[in-house]
């Protein structure tokens, strides 16, 4: 088994991926969007460098955003970690430069995170989080839908569209970066 170490370039890339997540997260929070935009960098790091890099980018994001602009991000940190892990594993099998598989890739990446995030949102926050999707949950509950079902449904839908955006951006960037950057990031 060959041991590989993260190069300085890889560490820098992971930091840039986390910065991309932080900018996206704050933009979504500021505009109260029903998507989060906080995993694009996590997915990109996972696609180029593997699951560990995806987890690092996601973990850094959760900590920085949680301690600076959105305390709830700390509670959802496990979601960032699982997205980094799953995205890294998915991209070992499928390269994100095949546009026809984007919807399936987004589904595979979002499912485990949706289960965890809906559980956190329901049990810790009773369906009301800092995301714009909380408004939709409350509308469904007001219409008579069970709160647990409303949280699960909305969390799954918003997570899926958020990951679809992330996977689409990563697919576009991956084509450019895979040959220029990928091999120089590992030593």
C-alpha positions as CSV (number, residue, x, y, z in Angstrom):
1,X,0.0,0.0,0.0
2,X,1.5,3.3,-1.1
3,X,1.1,6.2,1.4
4,X,0.3,9.5,0.0
5,X,0.7,12.8,1.9
6,X,-1.1,16.0,1.3
7,X,1.1,18.5,-0.3
8,X,1.1,22.2,0.5
9,X,-0.9,22.7,-2.7
10,X,-3.5,20.2,-1.5
11,X,-3.8,21.9,1.9
12,X,-4.2,25.2,0.1
13,X,-6.8,23.8,-2.2
14,X,-8.8,22.4,0.7
15,X,-8.7,25.8,2.4
16,X,-9.9,27.4,-0.9
17,X,-12.7,24.8,-1.1
18,X,-13.7,25.7,2.5
19,X,-13.6,29.4,1.6
20,X,-15.9,28.7,-1.4
21,X,-18.3,26.9,1.0
22,X,-18.2,29.8,3.4
23,X,-19.0,32.4,0.7
24,X,-21.9,30.2,-0.6
25,X,-23.2,29.6,2.9
26,X,-23.3,33.3,3.8
27,X,-24.8,34.2,0.5
28,X,-27.6,31.7,1.0
29,X,-28.1,32.8,4.6
30,X,-28.2,36.5,3.6
31,X,-30.7,35.9,0.8
32,X,-32.7,33.3,2.9
33,X,-32.5,30.9,0.0
34,X,-34.2,27.5,0.3
35,X,-30.8,25.9,-0.6
36,X,-27.6,26.1,1.4
37,X,-24.7,26.5,-1.2
38,X,-22.3,25.4,1.5
39,X,-21.0,22.1,0.0
40,X,-19.7,23.1,-3.4
41,X,-16.2,23.3,-2.1
42,X,-16.6,20.0,-0.2
43,X,-17.8,18.2,-3.3
44,X,-15.0,19.8,-5.4
45,X,-12.3,18.7,-2.8
46,X,-13.8,15.2,-2.7
47,X,-13.9,14.9,-6.5
48,X,-10.3,16.0,-7.0
49,X,-8.6,14.7,-3.8
50,X,-10.8,12.0,-2.3
51,X,-13.0,11.5,0.7
52,X,-10.5,12.8,3.3
53,X,-10.1,16.1,1.6
54,X,-13.9,16.4,1.2
55,X,-14.3,15.8,4.9
56,X,-11.6,18.3,5.8
57,X,-13.1,21.0,3.6
58,X,-16.6,20.3,5.0
59,X,-15.3,20.2,8.6
60,X,-13.4,23.4,8.3
61,X,-16.5,25.1,6.8
62,X,-18.8,23.9,9.6
63,X,-16.5,25.2,12.3
64,X,-15.8,28.6,10.7
65,X,-19.4,29.3,9.7
66,X,-20.6,28.0,13.1
67,X,-18.3,30.2,15.1
68,X,-18.7,33.3,12.9
69,X,-22.0,33.7,11.1
70,X,-24.4,30.8,11.7
71,X,-24.2,28.9,15.0
72,X,-26.5,26.2,13.6
73,X,-23.8,25.1,11.2
74,X,-22.0,23.5,14.2
75,X,-24.9,21.2,14.7
76,X,-25.0,20.3,11.0
77,X,-21.2,19.6,10.9
78,X,-21.8,15.8,10.6
79,X,-23.7,16.5,7.4
80,X,-20.7,18.2,5.9
81,X,-18.5,15.3,6.9
82,X,-20.8,12.7,5.4
83,X,-21.1,14.7,2.2
84,X,-17.3,14.9,1.9
85,X,-17.0,11.1,2.5
86,X,-19.8,10.0,0.2
87,X,-18.8,12.5,-2.6
88,X,-15.3,11.2,-2.5
89,X,-16.4,7.6,-2.7
90,X,-18.9,8.4,-5.5
91,X,-16.3,10.2,-7.5
92,X,-13.9,7.3,-7.2
93,X,-16.5,5.3,-9.3
94,X,-17.8,8.1,-11.6
95,X,-16.0,11.1,-12.8
96,X,-18.1,14.3,-12.5
97,X,-17.5,15.3,-16.1
98,X,-20.3,13.1,-17.5
99,X,-23.3,15.5,-17.6
100,X,-25.9,12.8,-18.1
101,X,-25.2,11.3,-14.6
102,X,-25.4,14.5,-12.6
103,X,-28.9,13.9,-11.3
104,X,-27.9,10.4,-10.1
105,X,-24.6,11.6,-8.6
106,X,-26.5,14.4,-6.7
107,X,-29.0,11.9,-5.4
108,X,-26.3,9.5,-4.2
109,X,-24.5,12.3,-2.4
110,X,-27.6,13.9,-0.9
111,X,-29.4,10.9,0.5
112,X,-27.2,10.1,3.5
113,X,-26.8,13.8,4.3
114,X,-30.6,14.3,4.1
115,X,-31.3,11.6,6.6
116,X,-28.8,13.1,9.0
117,X,-29.8,16.7,8.4
118,X,-33.6,16.0,8.7
119,X,-33.0,14.2,12.0
120,X,-30.9,17.1,13.3
121,X,-33.5,19.7,12.1
122,X,-36.4,17.8,13.6
123,X,-35.1,16.7,16.9
124,X,-32.8,19.7,17.8
125,X,-34.7,22.5,16.1
126,X,-38.2,21.2,15.7
127,X,-38.0,22.0,12.0
128,X,-37.0,25.6,12.3
129,X,-33.4,26.4,11.2
130,X,-31.6,29.4,9.8
131,X,-32.3,28.2,6.3
132,X,-35.0,29.6,4.0
133,X,-36.4,26.1,3.8
134,X,-37.8,26.5,7.3
135,X,-40.5,28.7,5.9
136,X,-41.7,25.9,3.6
137,X,-41.7,23.4,6.5
138,X,-43.9,25.7,8.5
139,X,-46.3,26.1,5.5
140,X,-46.6,22.4,5.2
141,X,-47.2,22.0,8.9
142,X,-49.8,24.8,8.8
143,X,-51.5,22.8,5.9
144,X,-51.8,19.8,8.2
145,X,-48.7,17.7,7.3
146,X,-47.1,16.0,10.2
147,X,-44.0,18.0,11.3
148,X,-41.6,15.1,11.0
149,X,-42.8,14.3,7.5
150,X,-42.7,18.0,6.5
151,X,-39.1,18.3,7.7
152,X,-38.0,15.1,6.0
153,X,-39.7,16.0,2.7
154,X,-38.4,19.5,2.6
155,X,-35.0,18.6,3.8
156,X,-34.7,15.9,1.1
157,X,-35.9,18.3,-1.7
158,X,-33.7,21.2,-0.7
159,X,-30.7,19.0,-0.1
160,X,-31.1,17.3,-3.5
161,X,-31.3,20.6,-5.3
162,X,-28.4,22.0,-3.3
163,X,-26.3,19.0,-4.2
164,X,-27.4,19.2,-7.8
165,X,-26.2,22.7,-8.0
166,X,-22.9,21.6,-6.3
167,X,-22.4,18.6,-8.5
168,X,-23.1,20.8,-11.6
169,X,-20.6,23.4,-10.6
170,X,-18.0,20.7,-9.8
171,X,-18.6,19.0,-13.1
172,X,-17.8,22.3,-14.9
173,X,-14.7,23.0,-12.8
174,X,-13.6,19.4,-12.8
175,X,-13.0,19.4,-16.6
176,X,-10.6,22.3,-16.2
177,X,-8.9,21.3,-13.0
178,X,-8.5,17.5,-13.3
179,X,-5.5,17.6,-15.7
180,X,-3.9,20.8,-14.5
181,X,-4.2,20.4,-10.7
182,X,-5.2,16.9,-9.6
183,X,-1.8,15.2,-9.9
184,X,0.2,18.0,-8.4
185,X,-1.9,18.1,-5.2
186,X,-0.6,14.8,-3.8
187,X,3.0,14.0,-3.0
